[in-house]
Amino acid sequence: MKQDFSPAWLDYNLPVEVAKNKRLVKRMDIKEALSQAYTGEAKAALRLKVYAQKAEDEGYKQMAKLFRVIAFSEEIHGARALKGLKEIKSTEENLAASFESETQVAEVAYDRFVKLAEAEGNKEAVLHFSQSKDVEETHAKLYKQAMNHFMEERETDYFVCKICGYVADGVLPEECPVCGAKAKMFVAFQG
């Protein structure tokens, strides 16, 4: 069975309708185009990073390198689109927006996802969404802390759980408070 790898964001059947040669043609505005480009490039970059890790795990170092370099290129495309959307503000405004976004994702989206997974009896998805919700709440707390100490800009070490994505600040925990992974499953983040 042939898979369709064309990005969903290439579906240009959007808003403004224009009659041309007796055919109906739909066009989008530049903001919608930039938004779709940003979303598509961000998804592609993440997908390629996951593919790179899989290739590395299977011993294909050159394929992993190829996936990573193209992921980096896609990040550049996504960043340019985001800049074009004029959504990058001051650091203080970006912190506030990030806090709000993480809070919404944790309280609204992941709550909904957990309920859906429970209704379908999908225990693996329930675990994934529950842990992701907990991690998103931690992200919001970290942003809130940073907002409260914005002018101090204190130096902090961060450790990320490779299992669930939990971020610990300051001290490497003996065990992940979200998924229970041992300290050896954390990576020190080099920003």
C-alpha positions as CSV (number, residue, x, y, z in Angstrom):
1,M,0.0,0.0,0.0
2,K,1.4,3.3,-1.1
3,Q,1.7,6.0,1.7
4,D,0.9,9.6,1.0
5,F,3.7,11.7,2.5
6,S,2.5,15.0,1.1
7,P,2.2,17.4,4.1
8,A,-1.4,18.2,5.1
9,W,-0.5,21.9,5.1
10,L,-0.2,21.7,1.3
11,D,-4.0,21.6,1.1
12,Y,-4.6,25.0,-0.4
13,N,-8.4,24.8,-0.5
14,L,-8.9,27.7,1.8
15,P,-10.9,30.9,2.4
16,V,-11.1,33.5,-0.4
17,E,-13.1,32.2,-3.4
18,V,-12.3,33.5,-6.8
19,A,-14.1,32.6,-10.0
20,K,-11.6,32.0,-12.8
21,N,-12.3,30.6,-16.2
22,K,-15.7,29.4,-15.0
23,R,-14.0,27.3,-12.4
24,L,-14.1,28.0,-8.7
25,V,-10.6,28.6,-7.3
26,K,-9.9,29.0,-3.6
27,R,-7.0,31.1,-2.4
28,M,-5.6,31.9,1.0
29,D,-4.1,35.1,2.4
30,I,-0.5,35.4,3.3
31,K,-1.0,35.1,7.0
32,E,-2.7,31.7,6.5
33,A,0.0,30.6,4.1
34,L,2.7,31.6,6.7
35,S,0.8,29.9,9.5
36,Q,0.5,26.7,7.5
37,A,4.1,26.8,6.4
38,Y,5.2,27.2,10.1
39,T,3.0,24.3,11.2
40,G,4.1,22.1,8.4
41,E,7.8,22.8,8.8
42,A,7.6,22.4,12.6
43,K,5.9,19.0,12.2
44,A,8.4,17.9,9.5
45,A,11.4,18.9,11.7
46,L,10.1,16.9,14.7
47,R,9.2,13.9,12.5
48,L,12.7,13.9,10.9
49,K,14.4,14.0,14.3
50,V,12.4,11.0,15.4
51,Y,13.3,9.2,12.1
52,A,17.0,10.1,12.8
53,Q,16.8,8.5,16.2
54,K,15.3,5.4,14.7
55,A,18.0,5.2,12.0
56,E,20.7,5.7,14.7
57,D,19.1,2.9,16.8
58,E,19.2,0.6,13.8
59,G,22.9,1.4,13.1
60,Y,22.4,3.7,10.1
61,K,24.5,6.6,11.1
62,Q,24.6,8.4,7.7
63,M,20.9,8.1,7.4
64,A,20.5,9.6,10.9
65,K,22.8,12.4,9.9
66,L,20.8,13.1,6.7
67,F,17.5,13.2,8.7
68,R,19.0,15.5,11.2
69,V,20.5,18.0,8.7
70,I,17.2,18.2,6.9
71,A,15.3,18.6,10.2
72,F,17.6,21.5,10.9
73,S,16.8,23.0,7.5
74,E,13.1,22.6,8.1
75,E,13.5,24.4,11.5
76,I,15.1,27.4,9.6
77,H,12.0,27.4,7.2
78,G,9.6,27.3,10.2
79,A,11.5,30.1,12.0
80,R,11.3,32.3,8.9
81,A,7.6,31.7,8.6
82,L,7.0,32.4,12.3
83,K,9.0,35.7,11.9
84,G,6.8,36.5,8.9
85,L,3.7,36.1,11.1
86,K,5.2,38.8,13.5
87,E,4.5,36.5,16.5
88,I,8.0,36.9,18.0
89,K,7.7,39.6,20.6
90,S,9.9,40.7,23.6
91,T,11.3,37.9,25.8
92,E,8.9,39.0,28.6
93,E,5.9,38.8,26.2
94,N,7.2,35.5,24.8
95,L,7.4,34.1,28.3
96,A,3.8,35.2,29.1
97,A,2.5,33.7,25.8
98,S,4.4,30.4,26.4
99,F,3.0,30.2,29.9
100,E,-0.6,30.8,28.6
101,S,-0.1,28.2,25.8
102,E,1.3,25.5,28.1
103,T,-1.6,26.1,30.6
104,Q,-4.2,25.8,27.9
105,V,-2.7,22.7,26.5
106,A,-2.5,21.0,29.9
107,E,-5.9,22.1,31.1
108,V,-7.9,21.9,27.9
109,A,-6.3,19.8,25.2
110,Y,-4.8,17.0,27.3
111,D,-7.8,16.7,29.5
112,R,-9.9,16.1,26.4
113,F,-7.4,13.6,25.0
114,V,-7.3,11.7,28.3
115,K,-11.1,11.5,28.3
116,L,-11.2,10.3,24.7
117,A,-8.6,7.6,25.4
118,E,-10.4,6.5,28.5
119,A,-13.7,6.3,26.6
120,E,-12.0,4.1,23.9
121,G,-10.3,1.9,26.6
122,N,-6.8,2.7,25.2
123,K,-4.6,2.4,28.3
124,E,-1.4,3.3,26.4
125,A,-2.9,6.5,25.1
126,V,-4.3,7.3,28.6
127,L,-0.9,6.9,30.1
128,H,0.8,9.0,27.3
129,F,-1.8,11.8,27.5
130,S,-1.8,11.8,31.4
131,Q,1.9,12.1,31.6
132,S,2.1,14.7,28.9
133,K,-0.5,16.8,30.7
134,D,1.6,16.5,33.9
135,V,4.7,17.6,32.0
136,E,2.9,20.5,30.3
137,E,1.8,21.7,33.8
138,T,5.5,21.6,34.8
139,H,6.4,23.6,31.8
140,A,3.9,26.2,32.8
141,K,5.4,26.3,36.3
142,L,8.8,26.8,34.9
143,Y,7.6,29.7,32.7
144,K,5.8,31.2,35.7
145,Q,9.0,31.0,37.8
146,A,10.9,32.6,35.0
147,M,8.3,35.4,34.7
148,N,8.5,36.0,38.5
149,H,12.3,36.2,38.4
150,F,12.6,37.8,34.9
151,M,15.0,40.6,35.8
152,E,17.3,38.2,37.8
153,E,17.9,35.8,35.0
154,R,19.4,33.3,37.4
155,E,21.6,30.5,36.0
156,T,19.8,27.1,36.2
157,D,20.6,23.6,35.2
158,Y,17.9,21.6,33.5
159,F,17.5,17.8,33.2
160,V,15.0,16.2,30.8
161,C,13.5,12.8,31.2
162,K,14.0,10.8,28.0
163,I,10.9,8.8,28.7
164,C,8.1,11.3,29.3
165,G,9.8,14.7,28.7
166,Y,9.6,16.0,32.3
167,V,11.9,18.9,32.9
168,A,13.7,19.2,36.3
169,D,15.3,22.5,37.2
170,G,18.3,22.8,39.4
171,V,18.7,19.2,40.7
172,L,18.7,15.9,39.0
173,P,15.9,13.9,40.6
174,E,16.6,10.3,41.7
175,E,13.3,9.4,40.0
176,C,11.0,11.1,37.5
177,P,7.9,12.4,39.4
178,V,5.8,11.8,36.3
179,C,6.7,8.4,34.9
180,G,9.0,6.9,37.6
181,A,12.1,6.7,35.3
182,K,15.4,6.5,37.2
183,A,18.0,9.3,37.2
184,K,20.0,7.6,34.5
185,M,17.1,8.2,32.0
186,F,17.6,12.0,32.4
187,V,19.8,14.0,30.1
188,A,21.4,17.3,31.2
189,F,20.2,19.9,28.8
190,Q,22.9,21.9,27.1
191,G,21.1,25.0,25.7
